[in-house]
Amino acid sequence: MQIHGGMGYIEETGAAQFMRDAKIAEIYEGTNGIQANDLIGRKLTRDGGATAKSFIATMQSLDHELVAAGGEFLSLRSALAKGLAALLATTEWILDRQSVDPRDAAPARCRICGCGERSPGVG
C-alpha cells in the first residue's frame, strides 16, 4: 500500500480492493475449514450417517425421473450416478474410519493454520 502513495491513491487505483479481497479469502478459507471439519467430525457421524445416506438415496431416486424425461438427460444421469457413487463411498469410508478411531477421519493437521494440532470441532 505504501508503494502507491497512501490511502487516496490506493482507493482510486483499486489496490485497496485487492487487499480487501486477499483478507476476505483468508477468512473464507478458515470458515470453510471449520465447517468441513464440523460436517465430517460431528454431523456425518452423529447418527451413524443415516441422514447423509437418506439424502443420497433421495438423490438416487431422481434417476427414475431422468429416465422418464428421455434421452436428452443421459449425460446428466451418468454424472449424477458417478457423483453419488463417489459420495456414498466417501461417506462409508469416513464412517468406517470413525468406528475404528474417531480421529482417523479428521485431518491430521489443522487446516486453518497448519499448526499440527487437530482441527477445531473434530473428535
URBEL-V462637 format. One record per residue. RES is the residue in three letters. PSI is psi in whole degrees, 0 to 359 (* if undefined). OMEGA is omega in whole degrees, 0 to 359 (NA if undefined). D_FIRST is the distance of its C-alpha to the first C-alpha in whole Angstrom. Layout:
res=RES psi=PSI omega=OMEGA d_first=D_FIRST
res=RES psi=PSI omega=OMEGA d_first=D_FIRST
This chain:
res=MET psi=323 omega=183 d_first=0
res=GLN psi=334 omega=179 d_first=4
res=ILE psi=324 omega=184 d_first=5
res=HIS psi=359 omega=171 d_first=6
res=GLY psi=18 omega=174 d_first=7
res=GLY psi=179 omega=190 d_first=7
res=MET psi=314 omega=182 d_first=8
res=GLY psi=316 omega=180 d_first=11
res=TYR psi=320 omega=182 d_first=9
res=ILE psi=317 omega=181 d_first=7
res=GLU psi=324 omega=183 d_first=10
res=GLU psi=331 omega=183 d_first=12
res=THR psi=349 omega=179 d_first=11
res=GLY psi=0 omega=179 d_first=11
res=ALA psi=326 omega=180 d_first=7
res=ALA psi=323 omega=179 d_first=8
res=GLN psi=319 omega=178 d_first=11
res=PHE psi=320 omega=180 d_first=10
res=MET psi=319 omega=178 d_first=9
res=ARG psi=317 omega=180 d_first=12
res=ASP psi=319 omega=179 d_first=14
res=ALA psi=319 omega=180 d_first=13
res=LYS psi=318 omega=179 d_first=14
res=ILE psi=322 omega=178 d_first=17
res=ALA psi=320 omega=177 d_first=18
res=GLU psi=317 omega=180 d_first=18
res=ILE psi=315 omega=179 d_first=20
res=TYR psi=316 omega=181 d_first=23
res=GLU psi=314 omega=179 d_first=23
res=GLY psi=316 omega=180 d_first=25
res=THR psi=316 omega=180 d_first=26
res=ASN psi=320 omega=179 d_first=28
res=GLY psi=317 omega=179 d_first=29
res=ILE psi=316 omega=180 d_first=31
res=GLN psi=320 omega=179 d_first=32
res=ALA psi=317 omega=179 d_first=34
res=ASN psi=322 omega=178 d_first=35
res=ASP psi=318 omega=179 d_first=37
res=LEU psi=313 omega=183 d_first=38
res=ILE psi=316 omega=186 d_first=40
res=GLY psi=332 omega=183 d_first=40
res=ARG psi=302 omega=191 d_first=42
res=LYS psi=318 omega=181 d_first=43
res=LEU psi=320 omega=185 d_first=44
res=THR psi=350 omega=184 d_first=46
res=ARG psi=315 omega=182 d_first=47
res=ASP psi=28 omega=181 d_first=50
res=GLY psi=20 omega=179 d_first=51
res=GLY psi=9 omega=183 d_first=49
res=ALA psi=318 omega=181 d_first=51
res=THR psi=316 omega=179 d_first=49
res=ALA psi=317 omega=180 d_first=47
res=LYS psi=326 omega=176 d_first=50
res=SER psi=318 omega=177 d_first=51
res=PHE psi=316 omega=179 d_first=48
res=ILE psi=318 omega=178 d_first=49
res=ALA psi=321 omega=178 d_first=52
res=THR psi=316 omega=179 d_first=51
res=MET psi=322 omega=178 d_first=49
res=GLN psi=330 omega=180 d_first=52
res=SER psi=342 omega=176 d_first=54
res=LEU psi=341 omega=180 d_first=53
res=ASP psi=322 omega=179 d_first=54
res=HIS psi=321 omega=178 d_first=57
res=GLU psi=324 omega=179 d_first=56
res=LEU psi=325 omega=176 d_first=54
res=VAL psi=316 omega=181 d_first=57
res=ALA psi=333 omega=182 d_first=59
res=ALA psi=341 omega=176 d_first=56
res=GLY psi=177 omega=186 d_first=57
res=GLY psi=341 omega=181 d_first=56
res=GLU psi=345 omega=180 d_first=53
res=PHE psi=14 omega=182 d_first=52
res=LEU psi=315 omega=181 d_first=53
res=SER psi=325 omega=177 d_first=49
res=LEU psi=318 omega=178 d_first=48
res=ARG psi=316 omega=181 d_first=51
res=SER psi=314 omega=180 d_first=50
res=ALA psi=319 omega=179 d_first=46
res=LEU psi=316 omega=181 d_first=47
res=ALA psi=316 omega=179 d_first=50
res=LYS psi=316 omega=180 d_first=47
res=GLY psi=317 omega=180 d_first=44
res=LEU psi=325 omega=176 d_first=47
res=ALA psi=318 omega=178 d_first=49
res=ALA psi=319 omega=179 d_first=45
res=LEU psi=317 omega=179 d_first=44
res=LEU psi=316 omega=179 d_first=48
res=ALA psi=319 omega=179 d_first=48
res=THR psi=317 omega=178 d_first=45
res=THR psi=314 omega=179 d_first=46
res=GLU psi=319 omega=180 d_first=49
res=TRP psi=314 omega=180 d_first=47
res=ILE psi=316 omega=180 d_first=45
res=LEU psi=321 omega=177 d_first=48
res=ASP psi=316 omega=180 d_first=50
res=ARG psi=324 omega=181 d_first=48
res=GLN psi=324 omega=181 d_first=47
res=SER psi=334 omega=177 d_first=51
res=VAL psi=305 omega=179 d_first=51
res=ASP psi=116 omega=184 d_first=48
res=PRO psi=334 omega=182 d_first=46
res=ARG psi=343 omega=182 d_first=43
res=ASP psi=329 omega=181 d_first=44
res=ALA psi=348 omega=181 d_first=42
res=ALA psi=154 omega=175 d_first=39
res=PRO psi=142 omega=181 d_first=36
res=ALA psi=332 omega=181 d_first=37
res=ARG psi=149 omega=178 d_first=33
res=CYS psi=123 omega=180 d_first=31
res=ARG psi=348 omega=181 d_first=29
res=ILE psi=311 omega=182 d_first=26
res=CYS psi=354 omega=179 d_first=25
res=GLY psi=22 omega=187 d_first=28
res=CYS psi=349 omega=182 d_first=29
res=GLY psi=350 omega=177 d_first=33
res=GLU psi=160 omega=173 d_first=34
res=ARG psi=143 omega=180 d_first=36
res=SER psi=148 omega=181 d_first=33
res=PRO psi=140 omega=174 d_first=34
res=GLY psi=7 omega=182 d_first=37
res=VAL psi=127 omega=174 d_first=38
res=GLY psi=* omega=NA d_first=42
